[in-house]
């Protein structure tokens, strides 16, 4: 089913900015594209999607995740630690316990959680590629995304050097030479990268961090290699003051000014976090078109701060929304990320800091723009039919005079009545029709039990 008519919805949040953020009417989809919006009459034999009690939005776009962490939620040693110690105690201590089965199960958990919260596009930053593996993580992630029917962007990470922590008692993270990394990314891109505006699969070159994972000269070489392949660039940056301290002490520059020296800024680049970016750095992000993957929930959970996403957005810069890894927030759904973004900016900067419509734009049009998926992200005639119908009949929404903002301001567990990617149904009545959730729960318990046993 890629042709149908959505009728009766309370309204539409379009994913556009300003006065165009809201719309009303029926939506006709033909062959996976939005054909008409307005007061429409069903055509003979046309499939009708009942939107009564729903608000329609574009499919949500998650621009930064670590799907392998979905089986590392609530690790006791790291639950009350800040970023650097948490990294050592959780992903850097457990990465070698993630075998092929664990990665498959973890990816299914993460994608199920995302899809059931309205996500239709997922960018996953996977940075563990060990020579000891007898499997290819990229293949598992793309295969799993194809099962779910979502758009998938693999941000292929990696490092040429390790990071020092407060203690050195973890299994060393896998390292590659830059040449090895480039060859691997080249092969991955040849297999899976589709550069078209309506792509279902993309590859991005994404070193783990510019500061701690590469030598400075390698940063420019990596950026050049990515651009020569037509790939975008992504990484972590300025997640805590550790990044500022590192570049200031070694190079006398703040992180964004420092990466600019190595051609690692531009409209084909986006960074996750940026919680400590100062005014001059935000201005440079705007002027260069560099994007931000705002991760408010994980940043709050780890005590890392609140990124100046609102400031960059008001300048006209590129802001998107992301959930980050589930091991850093014990949930990784887009509704929680939306509500957290809406709340933390207003809590710290006042009620005028952020509107629900802007938060939704970050999670839709903003994310699609940063990923270069120009056919998606907004409800407009001619765009791909990546569409979500959020059911607003649960008690938490009753009594709201403005139901359209319910999915953003009411938090809780979203009920997705329908979601579509290119007009193909992904979620129906709050369920993934093909996925046996009881089996997934059993698989998760088995994997987590084994990981816990190996860690003792």
BAPA-999225 format. One record per residue: residue number from 1; residue in one letter; x, y, z of N, C-alpha, C in turn. Coordinates in steps of 0.05 Angstrom, whole numbers. Atoms other than C-alpha are relative to their C-alpha. Layout:
BEGIN
   resi   resn     n_px     n_py     n_pz    ca_px    ca_py    ca_pz     c_px     c_py     c_pz
    NUM      A        X        Y        Z        X        Y        Z        X        Y        Z
...
***
This chain:
BEGIN
   resi   resn     n_px     n_py     n_pz    ca_px    ca_py    ca_pz     c_px     c_py     c_pz
      1      X       17      -24        0        0        0        0       17       25        0
      2      X      -15      -26        1       34       64      -24      -18       22      -11
      3      X       19      -21        9      -29      102      -47      -24       -1       19
      4      X       22       -1      -19      -83      124        2       -7       29        6
      5      X        9      -26       -8     -121      183       32       -3        1       30
      6      X        3       -4      -29     -113      206      104      -21       21        5
      7      X       22      -18       -4     -177      238      128       -5        3       30
      8      X       11       -4      -27     -205      268      192       19        7       22
      9      X      -19       -7      -21     -142      287      229       -5       27       12
     10      X        4      -26      -14     -143      343      280       16       22      -13
     11      X      -17      -20       13      -88      378      242       26      -12       -8
     12      X      -26        9       10      -19      374      213       22       19       11
     13      X      -25      -14       -6       49      395      241       18       -6      -24
     14      X      -13        5       26       87      403      175       29       -6        1
     15      X      -29        2       -1      159      403      199       13       24      -13
     16      X      -10      -25       11      167      472      167        3       21       21
     17      X       -5      -22      -19      188      536      201      -22       21       -2
     18      X       17      -24        0      147      596      221      -30       -6       -3
     19      X       29        3        3       74      605      201       -7      -25      -16
     20      X        6       24       15       79      544      155        2      -25       17
     21      X       -3       24      -17       90      498      215      -26      -15        4
     22      X       26       13       -5       15      483      220      -16        0      -26
     23      X       19        1       23      -35      461      168      -23      -18        8
     24      X       24       17       -4     -102      426      163       -8      -12      -26
     25      X       11       11       24     -136      381      114        6      -30       -3
     26      X       -6       28        7     -134      312       83       26       -1      -15
     27      X      -25        4       14      -71      283       53       -3      -23      -19
     28      X        1       22       20      -71      243      -11       29       -8       -7
     29      X      -26       12        7      -12      197      -23       -3      -17      -25
     30      X        0       16       24        1      168      -92       28      -11       -5
     31      X      -26       13        6       57      118     -105       22       10       18
     32      X      -21       -7      -20       93      137      -41        7       29        3
     33      X       -5      -28       -2       90      212      -50      -25       15        7
     34      X       23      -17       -8       46      267      -22       -9       14      -26
     35      X       11      -10       25        1      286      -81      -17       25        4
     36      X       18      -23       -5      -50      334      -50       -4        3       30
     37      X        7       -6      -28      -66      368       17      -23       20       -1
     38      X       22      -19        0     -133      401       31      -26      -15        5
     39      X       27       13       -3     -208      386       31       -4      -18      -24
     40      X       -1       19       22     -206      324      -12      -23      -20        1
     41      X       21       20        2     -259      276      -36       12      -27       -8
     42      X      -11       27        7     -243      201      -36       -6       -7      -29
     43      X        4        9       27     -233      173     -105      -10      -29        0
     44      X       10       27        1     -266      108     -127       21      -21        6
     45      X      -18       22       -8     -232       49      -93       24        9       16
     46      X      -24      -10      -14     -183       94      -56        0      -11       29
     47      X       -4        8      -28     -156       66       10       -2       24       18
     48      X        3      -21      -19     -177      109       69       14       -6       26
     49      X      -13        2      -26     -133      119      130      -15       20       19
     50      X       16      -16      -19     -176      144      188       18       15       19
     51      X      -16      -16      -18     -141      201      223      -15       13       23
     52      X       17      -12      -21     -197      217      272       15       -2       27
     53      X      -14        0      -26     -166      238      339       30        0       -2
     54      X      -29        1        4      -96      243      309       11       27       -9
     55      X      -15      -22       14      -45      296      292       20      -14      -18
     56      X      -17       11       21       -5      283      229       27       16        1
     57      X      -26      -13        2       70      298      228       17      -15      -21
     58      X      -19       16       16      128      280      183       12      -22       18
     59      X      -15       20      -16      166      218      204       23       13       14
     60      X      -21      -13      -16      214      236      259       27      -11       -8
     61      X      -27        6       10      288      237      242       20        1       23
     62      X      -20        2      -22      339      213      294       28        2      -12
     63      X      -26       -5       14      407      241      274       25       -9       15
     64      X      -24       10      -14      452      208      326       -9      -21       20
     65      X        7       23      -17      447      140      360       24      -18        3
     66      X      -19       22       -2      489       82      384      -16      -25        6
     67      X       19       22       -3      445       22      372       12      -23       16
     68      X      -11       22      -14      494      -27      402       -4        3       31
     69      X        4       -5      -29      480        5      470      -27       -8       11
     70      X       27        7       -9      408      -19      473       -1      -24       19
     71      X       -2       22      -20      431      -80      513       19        7       23
     72      X      -18      -10      -22      473      -37      560      -14       22       16
     73      X       15      -19      -16      418        2      594        4       -5       30
     74      X       -1        2      -30      424       16      669       22      -17       10
     75      X      -24       13      -11      494      -12      679        5       13       27
     76      X       -1      -12      -27      499       -3      755       24       18        5
     77      X      -24      -15       -6      571       22      756        0       28      -12
     78      X       -1      -26       14      556       79      709      -24       18        3
     79      X       25      -14        0      487      101      727        1       28       12
     80      X       -2      -26      -14      509      160      771       25       15       -7
     81      X      -25      -12        7      572      180      734       -3       19      -23
     82      X       -1      -18       23      588      237      687       14      -13      -24
     83      X       -7       12       25      610      227      616       26      -16       -1
     84      X      -25       13        3      684      210      620        2      -26       15
     85      X        0       25      -16      677      159      676      -21      -19      -10
     86      X       20       17       11      613      133      646       10      -14      -25
     87      X      -12       13       24      649      120      580       18      -23        7
     88      X      -18       21       -9      702       80      616      -15      -24       11
     89      X       14       21      -15      653       41      658      -22      -15      -16
     90      X       21       13       15      601       26      605        9       -7      -28
     91      X       -6       10       27      615       26      529       29      -10       -2
     92      X      -28        8        3      691       21      537        6      -25       16
     93      X       -4       25      -16      684      -36      588      -16      -23      -12
     94      X       18       21        9      630      -74      552        1       -6      -30
     95      X        1        3       29      644      -67      477        7      -28       -9
     96      X       -9       26        9      679     -134      473      -19      -22        7
     97      X       21       20       -6      617     -169      501      -22        0      -21
     98      X       21       -3       20      576     -147      441        8      -17      -24
     99      X       -5       17       22      579     -206      394      -22        3      -21
    100      X       20       -3       23      538     -217      330      -28       -1       10
    101      X       27        2      -10      476     -240      367       -8       25       16
    102      X        6      -23      -17      480     -183      417       -5       25      -17
    103      X        5      -23       17      486     -131      362      -26       -2      -15
    104      X       26        3       13      427     -160      324      -23        6       18
    105      X       22       -4      -20      383     -161      386       -1       30        8
    106      X       -1      -28       -8      407      -92      407      -11       19      -21
    107      X       10      -17       22      393      -62      339      -30       -3       -2
    108      X       29        3        2      323      -92      339      -14       15       23
    109      X       12      -14      -22      308      -64      408        0       30       -6
    110      X       -1      -28        5      332        5      389      -18        9      -23
    111      X       17       -8       23      296        7      322      -29       -2        7
    112      X       28        3       -8      232      -19      353       -8       24       17
    113      X        6      -23      -18      235       35      407       -3       26      -16
    114      X        2      -24       16      247       88      355      -25        0      -18
    115      X       22        1       18      195       65      305      -27        4       15
    116      X       25       -3      -16      141       60      359       -3       27       12
    117      X        2      -28       -9      156      132      378       -2       19      -23
    118      X        4      -17       24      147      158      307       24        4      -17
    119      X      -23       -3       16      217      153      279       -2      -16      -26
    120      X       -1       14       26      223      136      205       28        1      -13
    121      X      -28       -2       10      297      155      194       18       -2       25
    122      X      -18        4      -22      354      132      238       29        3      -10
    123      X      -29       -2        5      427      154      236       14      -12       24
    124      X      -13       14      -22      469      107      277       31        3       -2
    125      X      -29       -4       -2      540      125      298       13      -25       12
    126      X      -12       25      -10      574       57      303       30        2       -3
    127      X      -28       -5        1      647       63      321       18      -23        9
    128      X      -15       24       -8      668       -8      340        2      -19      -23
    129      X       -6       18       22      699      -47      283       26      -15        6
    130      X      -24       14      -10      746      -99      311        9      -21      -20
    131      X      -11       21       18      793     -144      272       -6      -28       11
    132      X        6       26      -12      772     -199      320      -28      -10       -8
    133      X       28        8        7      700     -199      293        0      -19      -24
    134      X        5       16       23      677     -254      247      -27        8      -13
    135      X       24      -11       12      618     -211      227        5       30       -7
    136      X       -2      -28        8      608     -143      195      -22       16       14
    137      X       22      -15      -13      570      -94      241      -17       16      -20
    138      X       15      -15       20      550      -52      181      -22      -17      -13
    139      X       20       17       13      516     -111      148      -23       -6       18
    140      X       21        6      -19      477     -128      211      -19       25        3
    141      X       16      -24       -3      454      -56      219      -17        6      -24
    142      X       16       -5       24      432      -47      147      -22      -21       -3
    143      X       20       21        2      397     -115      147      -23        5       19
    144      X       21       -5      -19      359      -97      210      -18       23       -8
    145      X       15      -23        9      338      -29      183      -19       -8      -23
    146      X       17        9       22      312      -63      120      -24      -16       10
    147      X       23       14      -12      269     -109      163      -21       19       11
    148      X       19      -20      -11      238      -49      197      -12       18      -21
    149      X        9      -17       21      230      -11      132        6       29        4
    150      X       -7      -27       -5      262       52      159       23        9      -17
    151      X      -24      -11       12      312       98      126       22       -3       20
    152      X      -22        4      -18      380       83      154       26       13      -11
    153      X      -25      -13        6      444      124      155       21      -11       19
    154      X      -22       10      -17      506       88      180       22       21        1
    155      X      -22      -18       -5      555      137      210       23      -17        9
    156      X      -21       20       -5      616       93      205       23       13       15
    157      X      -21      -11      -18      662      110      263       25      -15        1
    158      X      -25       13       -3      729       89      286       21       19       11
    159      X      -22      -16      -12      795      113      316       27      -11       -9
    160      X      -28        8        5      869      113      300       16        0       25
    161      X      -14        0      -26      888      126      372      -20       -2       23
    162      X       18        3      -22      859      110      440       -2       25       17
    163      X        5      -22      -18      833      156      494        8       -7       28
    164      X       -8        4      -28      861      163      564      -22        7       19
    165      X       20       -6      -21      815      159      624       13        1       27
    166      X      -10       -2      -28      821      165      699       14      -25        9
    167      X      -13       26       -5      840       91      702        3      -14      -26
    168      X       -5       14       25      867       45      650       -3      -30        4
    169      X        5       28       -6      834      -21      666      -23      -11      -18
    170      X       20       10       19      789      -31      605       14      -15      -23
    171      X      -10       13       25      798      -75      543        4       22      -20
    172      X       -4      -22       19      830      -28      492      -20       -1      -23
    173      X       19       -2       22      782       -3      440       14       -7      -26
    174      X      -12        6       26      794      -27      369       11       25      -14
    175      X      -12      -22       15      841       18      329        5       -9      -29
    176      X       -7        5       28      855       23      254       19       22       -8
    177      X      -15      -22       13      905       61      213      -20       16      -16
    178      X       18      -16       16      874      117      174       -4      -13      -27
    179      X        3       14       26      887       79      109      -20      -23        2
    180      X       18       23       -4      851       18      137      -29       11        2
    181      X       27      -11       -4      792       61      158      -11       10      -26
    182      X       10      -10       26      787       95       90       -7      -23      -18
    183      X        7       23       17      789       29       54      -26      -13        8
    184      X       24       13      -10      735        0       98      -25       17       -6
    185      X       23      -18        6      690       61       91       -6        0      -30
    186      X        4        0       29      701       60       16      -16      -25       -8
    187      X       14       25        7      679      -13       12      -29        1       10
    188      X       27       -2      -11      619        0       57      -18       19      -17
    189      X       15      -19       16      598       60       16       -8      -12      -28
    190      X        6       12       26      603       21      -50      -23      -19        2
    191      X       21       20       -4      556      -31      -21      -27       13        7
    192      X       25      -10      -11      504       12       14       -7       29       -4
    193      X        6      -29        1      510       86        0      -16        7      -25
    194      X       17      -10       21      453      114      -42       -2       30        3
    195      X       -1      -29       -3      464      189      -53      -26       15       -8
    196      X       23      -13       11      395      202      -82      -16       14       23
    197      X       14      -15      -21      349      252      -45      -21      -17       15
    198      X       20       17      -12      299      196      -30       12      -26       10
    199      X      -15       23       -7      352      147       -7      -11      -15       25
    200      X        6       16      -24      336       90       41       25       -8       15
    201      X      -25        8      -14      409       77       58       23       19       -8
    202      X      -23      -19        3      468      124       67       23       -9       17
    203      X      -24        4      -16      539      119       93       13       27        4
    204      X      -13      -25       -8      574      176      130       27       -8       13
    205      X      -26        4      -12      647      180      150        0       14       27
    206      X        5      -11      -27      645      190      226       20       -9       20
    207      X      -19        7      -21      708      185      268      -12        4       27
    208      X       13       -1      -26      691      175      341        0       28       11
    209      X       -2      -29       -7      717      244      361       24       11      -15
    210      X      -23      -13       13      762      293      324       23        4       20
    211      X      -20       -7      -20      798      309      389       15      -23       11
    212      X      -13       22      -14      812      242      421        6      -24      -17
    213      X       -2       24       16      809      192      364       18        1      -24
    214      X      -17       -3       23      854      220      310       22       19        6
    215      X      -21      -20        0      919      257      300      -10       24      -16
    216      X       11      -23       14      906      329      277        3       -1      -31
    217      X       -3        1       29      935      318      207      -19      -20      -13
    218      X       18       20       11      891      257      198      -28       11       -4
    219      X       27      -11        2      829      299      208       -5       12      -27
    220      X        3      -12       26      840      338      144        0      -22      -22
    221      X       -1       21       19      859      275      106      -26      -16       -1
    222      X       25       15       -1      796      240      130      -22       16      -13
    223      X       21      -17       12      752      299      111        3        0      -31
    224      X       -5        0       29      784      300       42       -9      -26      -12
    225      X        8       26       10      773      225       33      -30       -3       -1
    226      X       29        2        0      700      230       53      -12       16      -23
    227      X       12      -17       21      686      287        6        6      -10      -28
    228      X       -7       12       26      722      252      -51      -19      -23       -7
    229      X       19       22        4      672      195      -42      -29       10        0
    230      X       27      -11       -1      612      242      -37      -14       -6       26
    231      X       12        7      -26      601      225       37        0       24       19
    232      X        1      -20      -22      580      270       94       18       -8       23
    233      X      -17        4      -23      619      277      159      -15        4       25
    234      X       13       -2      -25      597      267      230       19       -8       22
    235      X      -16        8      -24      627      261      300      -12       11       25
    236      X        6      -13      -25      620      277      373       18       25        3
    237      X      -17      -23       -6      645      346      395      -12       16       22
    238      X        7      -18      -22      643      391      456      -23      -10       16
    239      X       21       11      -17      601      344      497        2        9       29
    240      X       -6      -10      -26      634      367      561       23       19       -2
    241      X      -23      -18        0      687      417      582       27      -15       -4
    242      X      -24       15        6      738      360      573       10        6      -28
    243      X       -8       -6       27      738      376      499       12       28       -1
    244      X      -11      -27       -1      749      450      512       28        1       12
    245      X      -26        1      -14      805      436      561       22      -12      -17
    246      X      -20       14       17      839      389      512       10       18      -22
    247      X      -10      -16       22      841      435      452       12       26        9
    248      X      -12      -25      -10      855      498      493       29       -5       10
    249      X      -26        5      -12      914      465      529       20       -8      -22
    250      X      -19       10       20      944      432      467        4       19      -24
    251      X       -1      -16       24      927      482      412       -7       29        4
    252      X        7      -27       -6      904      545      446      -25       10      -14
    253      X       24       -6       14      837      542      411      -23      -17       11
    254      X       24       15       -8      766      521      427       -6      -21      -22
    255      X        3       22       18      742      457      393      -10        7      -28
    256      X       10       -5       27      701      486      336       19       17      -17
    257      X      -21      -15       14      755      537      318       23      -19       -9
    258      X      -22       19        6      805      480      320       -7      -18      -23
    259      X        7       18       22      767      432      274       -2       16      -26
    260      X        2      -16       24      757      490      226       27        1      -15
    261      X      -27        0       12      833      490      214        4      -23      -18
    262      X       -5       25       15      827      420      186      -24       -6      -19
    263      X       21        3       20      767      431      139      -22      -19        9
    264      X       21       19      -11      720      393      186      -24       16        9
    265      X       25      -15       -3      663      444      183      -12        3      -28
    266      X       14       -5       26      611      457      129      -27      -12        0
    267      X       27       10        2      541      440      106       -2      -30       -3
    268      X        0       29        1      562      368       97       10      -13       26
    269      X      -10        9      -26      583      362      170      -21        5       21
    270      X       15       -6      -24      543      354      234       13      -14       24
    271      X      -11       10      -24      565      343      305      -22       -7       21
    272      X       17        6      -22      530      309      363        9       15       25
    273      X       -3      -13      -26      522      347      429        6       30       -1
    274      X       -7      -29        1      560      414      426      -11       15       24
    275      X       12      -12      -24      536      428      497       16       24       10
    276      X      -17      -21      -11      595      473      513        8       21      -21
    277      X       -7      -20       21      598      513      448       -6       28        9
    278      X        5      -28       -9      606      587      463      -11       16      -23
    279      X       13      -17       20      577      646      425       16        1      -26
    280      X      -16       -2       24      635      651      376       -2      -26      -16
    281      X        1       26       13      631      576      361      -28       -4      -13
    282      X       27        2       12      555      578      350       -1       17      -25
    283      X       -1      -17       24      566      636      302       14      -14      -23
    284      X      -15       14       21      618      595      264      -16      -24      -11
    285      X       17       22       10      570      535      260      -21       12      -20
    286      X       20      -13       18      517      582      230       13        8      -26
    287      X      -12      -11       24      564      615      181       10      -21      -19
    288      X      -10       22       17      592      549      155      -22      -20       -7
    289      X       21       19        5      525      513      154        3      -27       14
    290      X       -5       25      -15      551      460      202      -24       -6       18
    291      X       24        7      -15      495      421      236        6      -10       28
    292      X        0        9      -28      480      402      308      -20      -23        3
    293      X       18       20      -10      450      336      331       -4        4       30
    294      X        6       -7      -27      418      359      395      -10      -24       15
    295      X        6       24      -15      416      303      447       -8        8       29
    296      X        6      -12      -26      379      336      506       -4      -20       22
    297      X        6       20      -20      358      273      542       26      -12       11
    298      X      -25       12       -9      426      239      545       18       21       13
    299      X      -16      -21      -13      461      305      560       -9        7       28
    300      X       11       -4      -27      414      316      619        6      -23       18
    301      X       -5       25      -16      422      244      643       29       -1       10
    302      X      -28        1       -8      498      250      644       10       26       13
    303      X       -8      -25      -13      499      320      673       19       16      -18
    304      X      -19      -13       18      534      347      611       -7       28       -7
    305      X        9      -27        7      493      410      602      -21        0      -21
    306      X       21       -5       20      445      439      552       13       14      -24
    307      X      -12      -12       24      469      452      481      -14       26       -8
    308      X       13      -25        9      456      522      452      -15       -4      -26
    309      X       15        6       24      409      491      401      -19       22       -6
    310      X       19      -22        4      359      547      411       14       24      -13
    311      X      -15      -23       10      412      600      397        7       -5      -30
    312      X       -7        7       28      436      565      333      -25        1      -17
    313      X       24        1       15      365      555      311      -10       28       -6
    314      X       10      -27        4      346      628      320       17       16      -19
    315      X      -17      -13       20      406      649      279       -7      -10      -29
    316      X        6       12       26      379      605      223       18      -24       -7
    317      X      -18       22        4      429      549      233      -14      -27       -2
    318      X       11       27        4      419      474      223        0      -15       26
    319      X        4       15      -25      392      439      285      -17      -24       -5
    320      X       16       24        1      367      368      290       -3      -12       28
    321      X        4       12      -26      344      323      346        9      -29       -1
    322      X      -11       27       -1      375      258      369       -4      -12       28
    323      X        4       13      -26      366      207      425       26       -8       13
    324      X      -25       10      -10      439      185      432       -3      -30        8
    325      X        1       28       -7      455      115      458      -17       -5       25
    326      X       18        7      -22      406       80      505       15       -4       26
    327      X      -15        3      -24      462       66      554        5       26       15
    328      X       -3      -27      -12      466      141      567      -26       12        9
    329      X       26      -11       -9      392      151      580      -21      -20        6
    330      X       18       22       -8      360       83      591      -27        0      -16
    331      X       21        0       19      309      101      538       10       16      -24
    332      X      -10      -13       24      320      123      467      -22        3      -20
    333      X       23       -4       18      255      145      437       -3       30       -6
    334      X        1      -27        9      240      208      399      -20       17       15
    335      X       19      -16      -16      180      229      440       13       10       25
    336      X      -15       -9      -24      223      231      503       20       22       -7
    337      X      -19      -21        8      275      271      465      -14       26       -6
    338      X       15      -24        6      223      320      440       -9       14       26
    339      X        9      -13      -25      194      332      509       23       11       16
    340      X      -23       -9      -15      262      338      541       11       26      -12
    341      X       -9      -25       13      284      390      489      -19       23        7
    342      X       19      -21       -6      220      429      499        2       10       29
    343      X        0       -6      -29      228      427      575       26       13        9
    344      X      -25       -9      -12      302      438      589        7       28       -9
    345      X       -6      -27        9      310      500      546      -17       21       14
    346      X       18      -19      -14      249      533      578        7        1       30
    347      X       -7        1      -29      271      511      648       24       18        5
    348      X      -25      -13       -5      340      542      640        1       29      -11
    349      X       -2      -26       14      326      602      595      -26       16       -1
    350      X       25      -14        0      253      620      604      -19      -12      -20
    351      X       20       12       16      187      602      572        1        7      -30
    352      X       -2       -8       28      204      639      507       23      -13      -15
    353      X      -24       11       13      266      597      493       -7      -19      -23
    354      X        6       20       21      231      544      451      -29       -6       -2
    355      X       28        8        4      164      529      421       -2      -30       -8
    356      X        4       28        7      134      460      409        4       -3      -30
    357      X       -3        3       29      133      474      334       29        0       -8
    358      X      -28        0        7      207      490      333       13      -27        7
    359      X      -10       26       -7      224      426      371       -7      -21      -20
    360      X        9       19       20      183      387      321       15        4      -26
    361      X      -15       -5       25      219      421      263       28      -11        3
    362      X      -26       12       -4      286      401      293       -1      -31       -6
    363      X        2       29        2      261      329      295       -9      -11      -27
    364      X       11        8       26      235      328      224       16       14      -23
    365      X      -14      -14       21      255      380      172       29        6        5
    366      X      -28       -6       -6      318      399      208       18      -25       -2
    367      X      -16       24        2      342      327      213        3       -9      -29
    368      X       -2        8       29      326      311      140       20       18      -14
    369      X      -19      -19       14      364      374      118       29       -7        7
    370      X      -28        6       -9      426      355      159       10      -25      -13
    371      X       -8       25       12      426      285      130        0        1      -30
    372      X        1       -2       29      416      310       59      -22      -16      -13
    373      X       22       15       11      351      272       51      -22       20       -8
    374      X       16      -23        8      317      328       13      -28       -6       -7
    375      X       27        8        7      255      289       -7      -17       -5       25
    376      X       14        8      -24      235      278       66        0       23       20
    377      X       -2      -18      -23      224      314      132      -22       20        3
    378      X       22      -20       -1      163      357      116      -24      -11      -14
    379      X       25        7       13       90      349       98       -5       21      -21
    380      X        4      -19       23       89      383       29       -6      -17      -24
    381      X        5       14       25       62      364      -38       26       -4      -15
    382      X      -24        8       14      115      327      -77       20      -14       16
    383      X      -20       13      -17      153      302      -17       -7      -30        3
    384      X        5       28       -7      161      228        0      -19       -2       23
    385      X       20        4      -20      105      202       43       11      -14       25
    386      X      -10        9      -26      144      192      108      -18       15       20
    387      X       22      -13      -15       84      206      153       -7      -16       25
    388      X        8       13      -25       63      191      224      -26       12        9
    389      X       25       -9      -12       -6      194      255        1       -7       30
    390      X       -1        4      -29       -1      204      330      -29        1       11
    391      X       27        2      -12      -65      181      366        0       16       26
    392      X        2      -18      -23      -86      234      417      -25       -5       16
    393      X       24        7      -15     -144      197      449        5      -11       28
    394      X       -7        9      -27     -106      174      511       -7       21       21
    395      X        7      -20      -21     -124      208      578       19       23        2
    396      X      -18      -23       -3      -61      250      578       -5       23      -19
    397      X        6      -22       19      -86      289      518      -28       12        4
    398      X       27      -10       -3     -158      297      540        0       27       15
    399      X        1      -27      -13     -175      369      558       18       20      -12
    400      X      -18      -19       13     -122      400      514      -15       17      -21
    401      X       13      -18       19     -148      461      476       16        0      -26
    402      X      -17        1       24      -90      455      427       12      -28       -2
    403      X       -9       28        1      -83      382      410       25       -4      -18
    404      X      -22        4       20      -32      392      354       27       -3       13
    405      X      -27        2      -13       26      401      403        1      -23       20
    406      X        0       21      -19        6      341      444       24      -19        0
    407      X      -23       18        1       62      295      419       25       12       11
    408      X      -24      -13       -9      114      346      439       -2        7       30
    409      X        1      -12      -27       89      375      505      -11      -19       21
    410      X       14       18      -20       54      315      538       17      -23        9
    411      X      -19       22       -8      113      265      542      -15      -27        1
    412      X       12       26       -2       96      194      562        5      -18      -24
    413      X       -4       19       22       90      136      514      -19        7      -22
    414      X       16       -8       23       66      157      446      -15      -24      -11
    415      X       15       21       14       13      117      410        0        7      -30
    416      X       -1       -5       29       29      115      336      -21      -18      -13
    417      X       22       15       13      -35       95      300       10      -11      -27
    418      X      -12        8       25        1       92      233       26       15       -4
    419      X      -23      -15       11       70      109      206        7      -13      -27
    420      X       -6        8       27       94      105      134       27       10       -8
    421      X      -25       -9       13      160      109       97       -4       -5      -30
    422      X        7        1       28      150      125       23      -27      -13       -5
    423      X       27       11        3       77      106       34       -3      -28        9
    424      X        1       27      -10       95       37       60       -4        0       30
    425      X        7       -1      -28       65       23      128       21      -14       17
    426      X      -20       11      -18      115       12      184      -13       -8       27
    427      X       14        5      -25       72       17      247      -30        1       -5
    428      X       29        0        2       -2       -1      253      -11       -4       28
    429      X       14        1      -25      -43       14      315       20       -7       23
    430      X      -19        3      -22       18       19      360       17      -25        0
    431      X      -15       25        2       50      -45      336       16       -1      -26
    432      X      -15        7       24      103      -69      287      -11      -27       -8
    433      X       15       25        6       61     -122      252       16      -25       -3
    434      X      -17       23        6      118     -167      234       17      -10       24
    435      X      -19        6      -22      157     -165      300      -14      -13       23
    436      X        9       15      -23      145     -216      355       13       12       25
    437      X      -11      -14      -23      154     -172      417        7      -19       23
    438      X       -6       19      -21      152     -231      465       27      -14       -6
    439      X      -26       13        7      209     -264      427       23       20        4
    440      X      -21      -21       -3      248     -198      426        7        3       30
    441      X       -5       -3      -29      239     -192      502       16      -24       10
    442      X      -15       24       -8      264     -264      511       29        2      -10
    443      X      -28       -3       11      324     -250      466       15       20       16
    444      X      -13      -21      -15      340     -187      504        9      -11       27
    445      X       -7       11      -27      338     -223      571       24      -19       -2
    446      X      -21       19        3      383     -278      546       27       14       -5
    447      X      -24      -15        6      434     -229      517       10       15       24
    448      X       -8      -16      -23      435     -184      578       11      -18       22
    449      X      -10       19      -21      443     -244      625       28      -10       -7
    450      X      -26        9        8      502     -269      584       21       23        4
    451      X      -19      -23       -3      535     -199      583        7        4       29
    452      X       -5       -4      -29      526     -192      658       18      -22       11
    453      X      -17       23      -10      557     -261      670       29        4      -10
    454      X      -27       -4       10      617     -245      625       14       23       13
    455      X      -12      -24      -12      628     -179      661        8       -5       30
    456      X       -6        6      -29      633     -211      731       27      -15        3
***
